[in-house]
Amino acid sequence: MAVRSSEDLLQDQEIKNIKDQLGRIVAHIESEQRTFAETGKRVSMLERIYESQQKLIDKLDSIIRNGNGGLQLRVDRIEQREDQGKQRLTMWLAIASGAVGLLSLILQMTNKL
């Protein structure tokens, strides 16, 4: 029976550690992919909600428009919707870019290993 040197044992331990690290990285990437998919579903759901609310607001605007000062109220409402839409879009783009950046970083790390 051959006696293994301490260097061989150290290399075996390093290989085991690298395999463990790769397993954790793969699990983390899979988790990030699930999170990204869930975020996409939520964005789609919010878009549908936003569209339905937009239709309701449009109906209410048409009612308001028939009264005194209705045109000014309509302009104010449109400006508010535009501002809110820009804020929501900016928020979701920031979230998506952060998730993509994190995923890219993880993939770069796995390629280096």
DRENRO-954539 format. One record per atom (N, C-alpha, C): atom name; x, y, z. Coordinates in nm, 3 decimals. Last residue first. Layout:
BEGIN
PT   kepa        c1        c2        c3
PT     CA         X         Y         Z
...
This chain:
BEGIN
PT   kepa        c1        c2        c3
PT      N    -1.305     3.008    -1.181
PT     CA    -1.272     2.887    -1.106
PT      C    -1.255     2.776    -1.204
PT      N    -1.385     3.192    -1.363
PT     CA    -1.246     3.202    -1.316
PT      C    -1.205     3.077    -1.241
PT      N    -1.652     3.135    -1.392
PT     CA    -1.565     3.112    -1.507
PT      C    -1.418     3.117    -1.466
PT      N    -1.754     3.220    -1.149
PT     CA    -1.754     3.077    -1.179
PT      C    -1.663     3.045    -1.297
PT      N    -1.725     3.495    -1.175
PT     CA    -1.652     3.424    -1.069
PT      C    -1.646     3.276    -1.099
PT      N    -1.901     3.548    -1.381
PT     CA    -1.757     3.575    -1.400
PT      C    -1.675     3.500    -1.297
PT      N    -2.140     3.483    -1.254
PT     CA    -2.096     3.404    -1.369
PT      C    -1.948     3.426    -1.398
PT      N    -2.144     3.686    -1.063
PT     CA    -2.139     3.546    -1.020
PT      C    -2.090     3.458    -1.135
PT      N    -2.166     3.909    -1.228
PT     CA    -2.052     3.895    -1.138
PT      C    -2.035     3.750    -1.094
PT      N    -2.414     3.859    -1.347
PT     CA    -2.293     3.868    -1.429
PT      C    -2.169     3.848    -1.344
PT      N    -2.580     3.877    -1.124
PT     CA    -2.571     3.752    -1.196
PT      C    -2.445     3.749    -1.283
PT      N    -2.542     4.148    -1.062
PT     CA    -2.505     4.045    -0.966
PT      C    -2.490     3.910    -1.034
PT      N    -2.647     4.266    -1.295
PT     CA    -2.508     4.289    -1.255
PT      C    -2.460     4.183    -1.159
PT      N    -2.912     4.181    -1.280
PT     CA    -2.829     4.137    -1.393
PT      C    -2.682     4.155    -1.360
PT      N    -2.990     4.314    -1.048
PT     CA    -2.996     4.168    -1.053
PT      C    -2.908     4.114    -1.166
PT      N    -2.953     4.581    -1.127
PT     CA    -2.880     4.527    -1.013
PT      C    -2.877     4.375    -1.014
PT      N    -3.136     4.598    -1.334
PT     CA    -2.995     4.613    -1.365
PT      C    -2.909     4.562    -1.250
PT      N    -3.378     4.560    -1.191
PT     CA    -3.337     4.464    -1.293
PT      C    -3.188     4.475    -1.324
PT      N    -3.375     4.788    -1.026
PT     CA    -3.379     4.653    -0.967
PT      C    -3.329     4.550    -1.068
PT      N    -3.378     4.990    -1.220
PT     CA    -3.268     4.982    -1.124
PT      C    -3.261     4.843    -1.060
PT      N    -3.620     4.936    -1.345
PT     CA    -3.497     4.925    -1.422
PT      C    -3.376     4.915    -1.330
PT      N    -3.793     4.988    -1.135
PT     CA    -3.782     4.851    -1.185
PT      C    -3.658     4.831    -1.271
PT      N    -3.750     5.270    -1.103
PT     CA    -3.730     5.176    -0.993
PT      C    -3.709     5.034    -1.044
PT      N    -3.821     5.370    -1.356
PT     CA    -3.686     5.389    -1.305
PT      C    -3.656     5.290    -1.193
PT      N    -4.093     5.299    -1.358
PT     CA    -4.002     5.244    -1.458
PT      C    -3.858     5.256    -1.411
PT      N    -4.188     5.456    -1.146
PT     CA    -4.198     5.309    -1.142
PT      C    -4.100     5.245    -1.239
PT      N    -4.134     5.715    -1.245
PT     CA    -4.075     5.669    -1.119
PT      C    -4.077     5.517    -1.109
PT      N    -4.290     5.720    -1.476
PT     CA    -4.145     5.736    -1.486
PT      C    -4.076     5.685    -1.360
PT      N    -4.545     5.695    -1.361
PT     CA    -4.496     5.594    -1.455
PT      C    -4.345     5.599    -1.469
PT      N    -4.560     5.932    -1.215
PT     CA    -4.563     5.803    -1.146
PT      C    -4.509     5.692    -1.235
PT      N    -4.556     6.120    -1.427
PT     CA    -4.451     6.121    -1.322
PT      C    -4.445     5.987    -1.249
PT      N    -4.788     6.046    -1.565
PT     CA    -4.658     6.041    -1.632
PT      C    -4.545     6.037    -1.530
PT      N    -4.982     6.095    -1.368
PT     CA    -4.962     5.959    -1.422
PT      C    -4.826     5.945    -1.488
PT      N    -4.958     6.374    -1.340
PT     CA    -4.929     6.286    -1.227
PT      C    -4.902     6.144    -1.274
PT      N    -5.040     6.456    -1.596
PT     CA    -4.904     6.487    -1.549
PT      C    -4.865     6.398    -1.432
PT      N    -5.306     6.368    -1.589
PT     CA    -5.212     6.313    -1.688
PT      C    -5.068     6.338    -1.645
PT      N    -5.406     6.530    -1.384
PT     CA    -5.406     6.384    -1.368
PT      C    -5.307     6.319    -1.466
PT      N    -5.384     6.786    -1.499
PT     CA    -5.313     6.754    -1.375
PT      C    -5.300     6.603    -1.356
PT      N    -5.561     6.753    -1.714
PT     CA    -5.419     6.781    -1.739
PT      C    -5.336     6.747    -1.616
PT      N    -5.801     6.716    -1.574
PT     CA    -5.751     6.612    -1.662
PT      C    -5.602     6.631    -1.690
PT      N    -5.830     6.959    -1.444
PT     CA    -5.815     6.837    -1.364
PT      C    -5.757     6.724    -1.449
PT      N    -5.866     7.121    -1.669
PT     CA    -5.749     7.140    -1.584
PT      C    -5.723     7.017    -1.498
PT      N    -6.111     7.021    -1.764
PT     CA    -5.992     7.012    -1.848
PT      C    -5.866     7.028    -1.764
PT      N    -6.297     7.083    -1.563
PT     CA    -6.262     6.945    -1.592
PT      C    -6.134     6.930    -1.672
PT      N    -6.407     7.319    -1.483
PT     CA    -6.264     7.300    -1.463
PT      C    -6.217     7.160    -1.493
PT      N    -6.719     7.167    -1.425
PT     CA    -6.642     7.291    -1.432
PT      C    -6.495     7.261    -1.403
PT      N    -6.750     6.841    -1.596
PT     CA    -6.784     6.944    -1.497
PT      C    -6.701     7.069    -1.518
PT      N    -6.652     6.660    -1.777
PT     CA    -6.783     6.719    -1.807
PT      C    -6.821     6.828    -1.709
PT      N    -6.423     6.557    -1.666
PT     CA    -6.410     6.652    -1.776
PT      C    -6.541     6.723    -1.807
PT      N    -6.507     6.360    -1.494
PT     CA    -6.463     6.489    -1.439
PT      C    -6.460     6.596    -1.548
PT      N    -6.557     6.153    -1.678
PT     CA    -6.667     6.206    -1.595
PT      C    -6.631     6.345    -1.544
PT      N    -6.303     6.113    -1.778
PT     CA    -6.408     6.153    -1.872
PT      C    -6.529     6.209    -1.797
PT      N    -6.173     6.032    -1.547
PT     CA    -6.136     6.159    -1.611
PT      C    -6.245     6.206    -1.706
PT      N    -6.285     5.782    -1.509
PT     CA    -6.313     5.889    -1.412
PT      C    -6.279     6.026    -1.470
PT      N    -6.170     5.653    -1.729
PT     CA    -6.315     5.665    -1.718
PT      C    -6.353     5.777    -1.623
PT      N    -5.898     5.674    -1.660
PT     CA    -5.947     5.737    -1.784
PT      C    -6.099     5.753    -1.780
PT      N    -5.896     5.520    -1.430
PT     CA    -5.867     5.664    -1.420
PT      C    -5.917     5.737    -1.543
PT      N    -5.944     5.271    -1.548
PT     CA    -6.039     5.327    -1.451
PT      C    -6.020     5.478    -1.438
PT      N    -5.713     5.245    -1.703
PT     CA    -5.845     5.246    -1.768
PT      C    -5.950     5.307    -1.675
PT      N    -5.521     5.241    -1.500
PT     CA    -5.518     5.348    -1.600
PT      C    -5.653     5.359    -1.671
PT      N    -5.580     5.006    -1.375
PT     CA    -5.603     5.130    -1.303
PT      C    -5.605     5.249    -1.398
PT      N    -5.499     4.835    -1.579
PT     CA    -5.640     4.834    -1.536
PT      C    -5.673     4.961    -1.458
PT      N    -5.225     4.899    -1.593
PT     CA    -5.312     4.920    -1.709
PT      C    -5.459     4.923    -1.669
PT      N    -5.140     4.821    -1.336
PT     CA    -5.126     4.961    -1.378
PT      C    -5.218     4.990    -1.496
PT      N    -5.185     4.548    -1.351
PT     CA    -5.258     4.629    -1.252
PT      C    -5.256     4.775    -1.294
PT      N    -4.999     4.485    -1.550
PT     CA    -5.143     4.459    -1.573
PT      C    -5.228     4.542    -1.476
PT      N    -4.763     4.562    -1.420
PT     CA    -4.801     4.627    -1.546
PT      C    -4.950     4.607    -1.575
PT      N    -4.762     4.385    -1.207
PT     CA    -4.778     4.527    -1.180
PT      C    -4.816     4.603    -1.306
PT      N    -4.718     4.147    -1.350
PT     CA    -4.842     4.164    -1.274
PT      C    -4.867     4.312    -1.246
PT      N    -4.461     4.200    -1.449
PT     CA    -4.573     4.177    -1.542
PT      C    -4.707     4.198    -1.472
PT      N    -4.322     4.214    -1.207
PT     CA    -4.327     4.331    -1.294
PT      C    -4.444     4.318    -1.392
PT      N    -4.354     3.951    -1.118
PT     CA    -4.414     4.061    -1.041
PT      C    -4.424     4.188    -1.125
PT      N    -4.211     3.814    -1.310
PT     CA    -4.355     3.787    -1.295
PT      C    -4.423     3.902    -1.222
PT      N    -3.956     3.918    -1.258
PT     CA    -4.019     3.939    -1.388
PT      C    -4.169     3.918    -1.382
PT      N    -3.915     3.815    -1.003
PT     CA    -3.922     3.960    -1.021
PT      C    -3.989     3.993    -1.153
PT      N    -3.897     3.546    -1.068
PT     CA    -4.007     3.591    -0.983
PT      C    -4.026     3.742    -0.996
PT      N    -3.660     3.551    -1.216
PT     CA    -3.784     3.509    -1.281
PT      C    -3.905     3.557    -1.201
PT      N    -3.484     3.629    -1.014
PT     CA    -3.500     3.714    -1.131
PT      C    -3.629     3.680    -1.204
PT      N    -3.506     3.408    -0.843
PT     CA    -3.545     3.541    -0.795
PT      C    -3.571     3.634    -0.913
PT      N    -3.401     3.209    -1.007
PT     CA    -3.540     3.198    -0.962
PT      C    -3.591     3.335    -0.916
PT      N    -3.141     3.311    -1.033
PT     CA    -3.225     3.296    -1.152
PT      C    -3.372     3.284    -1.114
PT      N    -3.055     3.296    -0.770
PT     CA    -3.067     3.427    -0.833
PT      C    -3.154     3.420    -0.958
PT      N    -3.050     3.017    -0.741
PT     CA    -3.139     3.096    -0.657
PT      C    -3.162     3.235    -0.719
PT      N    -2.851     2.956    -0.922
PT     CA    -2.986     2.904    -0.946
PT      C    -3.088     2.983    -0.863
PT      N    -2.637     3.082    -0.793
PT     CA    -2.679     3.128    -0.926
PT      C    -2.821     3.081    -0.955
PT      N    -2.623     2.927    -0.559
PT     CA    -2.652     3.070    -0.550
PT      C    -2.701     3.124    -0.685
PT      N    -2.554     2.680    -0.664
PT     CA    -2.680     2.694    -0.590
PT      C    -2.721     2.841    -0.581
PT      N    -2.304     2.749    -0.769
PT     CA    -2.411     2.702    -0.859
PT      C    -2.547     2.717    -0.791
PT      N    -2.171     2.811    -0.531
PT     CA    -2.189     2.914    -0.634
PT      C    -2.301     2.876    -0.729
PT      N    -2.171     2.563    -0.399
PT     CA    -2.240     2.678    -0.339
PT      C    -2.266     2.787    -0.442
PT      N    -2.016     2.414    -0.582
PT     CA    -2.154     2.374    -0.551
PT      C    -2.233     2.489    -0.491
PT      N    -1.775     2.553    -0.567
PT     CA    -1.850     2.551    -0.693
PT      C    -1.995     2.512    -0.669
PT      N    -1.706     2.490    -0.302
PT     CA    -1.730     2.629    -0.341
PT      C    -1.810     2.637    -0.470
PT      N    -1.670     2.213    -0.325
PT     CA    -1.772     2.265    -0.234
PT      C    -1.809     2.409    -0.271
PT      N    -1.454     2.209    -0.504
PT     CA    -1.582     2.147    -0.543
PT      C    -1.696     2.199    -0.455
PT      N    -1.263     2.334    -0.342
PT     CA    -1.306     2.399    -0.466
PT      C    -1.439     2.341    -0.514
PT      N    -1.236     2.141    -0.139
PT     CA    -1.283     2.277    -0.106
PT      C    -1.335     2.349    -0.231
PT      N    -1.134     1.928    -0.289
PT     CA    -1.263     1.912    -0.220
PT      C    -1.322     2.050    -0.187
PT      N    -0.890     2.041    -0.365
PT     CA    -0.986     2.001    -0.467
PT      C    -1.125     1.987    -0.405
PT      N    -0.772     2.069    -0.112
PT     CA    -0.800     2.189    -0.193
PT      C    -0.903     2.157    -0.301
PT      N    -0.746     1.798    -0.041
PT     CA    -0.830     1.886     0.040
PT      C    -0.867     2.013    -0.038
PT      N    -0.567     1.714    -0.236
PT     CA    -0.699     1.652    -0.228
PT      C    -0.796     1.742    -0.150
PT      N    -0.349     1.871    -0.163
PT     CA    -0.412     1.891    -0.293
PT      C    -0.552     1.831    -0.296
PT      N    -0.291     1.757     0.086
PT     CA    -0.330     1.899     0.077
PT      C    -0.399     1.928    -0.056
PT      N    -0.221     1.499     0.006
PT     CA    -0.337     1.517     0.093
PT      C    -0.386     1.661     0.089
PT      N     0.009     1.556    -0.141
PT     CA    -0.106     1.494    -0.206
PT      C    -0.233     1.514    -0.124
PT      N     0.167     1.655     0.067
PT     CA     0.133     1.743    -0.045
PT      C     0.012     1.689    -0.121
PT      N     0.209     1.435     0.222
PT     CA     0.125     1.542     0.277
PT      C     0.083     1.640     0.168
PT      N     0.179     1.134     0.026
PT     CA     0.253     1.244     0.086
PT      C     0.157     1.350     0.138
PT      N     0.069     0.809     0.099
PT     CA     0.047     0.937     0.030
PT      C     0.122     1.047     0.103
PT      N     0.209     0.501     0.049
PT     CA     0.186     0.606     0.147
PT      C     0.175     0.739     0.072
PT      N     0.064     0.212    -0.093
PT     CA     0.149     0.330    -0.107
PT      C     0.110     0.435    -0.004
PT      N     0.086    -0.117     0.000
PT     CA     0.000     0.000     0.000
PT      C     0.090     0.123     0.000
